[in-house]
Every structure is written in structure tokens, then in C-alpha cells.
């Protein structure tokens, strides 16, 4: 059974702080890692993806991947109230390309 | 607009009824998916089609039957609806391959009473 573990939160950070979201996965065969943001009542939207070990930065977002530790994280710098949402970690689940989603971490950014 | 669109957005029905959800994508993707998100917000894959061929069929009751008339469309038919089927159903699409992100439709909130 392929599993993706995330702290369900809620994770509460003050506006302007760094939010750190963590994810571990069980399938060593996962090659691609995606972070999705889901606002309440909306569909998941892609915010970051990473394929190689190390860091990848895109604006205020940084994804970090450590395949040896089976760990992927997402850092949000200068957090804004509009970042308040549930963040879903999704490693690729197999050759078919489907993604296996974690249960998500609910982030709350307080003004 | 390029998108994944699914209809209806809301579906309220009684136990025992049969209902369908339709999905269409105009992103040129060749793989389409149905995911179910339950009340605990857990997003779980149900089916996946690649170029009209079923490639993923998770442990889903056979009351659920997907159909893909072409690679741009994937529909979901549910027979004999049960209370436990209440959830949000998301259609998604992607290019083939493990490096391709999924693009989601807006979801269909199914409520079975």
C-alpha cells in the first residue's frame, strides 16, 4: 500500500512568516512530486513540482526533495492570508502517471 | 477557455437512483482520471483512462462504471446510489508519463439522501 503522510494541522503562522509543510512517502519508485493547494470548496490547483533532489524555488515557494529520506517539503515565504488553504502533497504513484495524495495540511495565515 | 470541465456541479439524489457525471478536457491530454474526495478531504483515485483505454481501476464497487468515448471525454455512471457515495468527485487530465501534473475540473458534489 503506497502511503503519503502529512501533518493534518491546522498549521497557524502569522502574516509575513515562513510556513513549512512536510510530507513523507512510502513508494521509493516515485519519481515526481507535486504540491497542490486547495481552497475550501474548490478543486486542487498545482503550485509546485520537483523531480530532483535538492531545492526548487518559484517566487515565494520553495520545494525541497530528499529521495533517500523519502521526504518532500514546501516552504512558503512571506506568508499571506490568501495562502490559507489545504496543501496536498502528491508523489507520482506508478508508470501510469497517477498521483497519490496525502490527506493535506491545513494552513492558516493570521493577519 | 482551455480547461477540464465537469457537469453537473451539484447532484442531489435519493438512494437507489442511477446518476451520471460528465467530464471533458480541451487541453490535448491523453490521460483522464476520476478521483473521489470524501468528507475527511482525502483525495483517492478511482479510475484512469489513457487514450480511451482503462489503465487504473482501483477497488471501487462495480456500481461505478466509467466510460471514455474519446480521449477528451470521461464520464462516470453510478448505479444504485448509496449514502456512502456522497462525496466530491473530481475529474482530472494529464499528458502521459510520471512527470506530468494533473489538471482538475471543478468537482461534482454528490449528495445521496
Interface residues (C-beta under 8 A of the other chain):
Chain A: X31 X32 X34 X38 X42 X43 X44 X45 X46 X49 X51 X86 X88 X90 X92 X93 X94 X95 X96 X97 X98 X99 X100 X101 X103 X104
Chain B: X31 X33 X35 X40 X41 X42 X43 X44 X45 X48 X50 X55 X56 X90 X94 X95 X96 X97 X98 X99 X100 X101 X102 X103 X104 X105 X106 X107
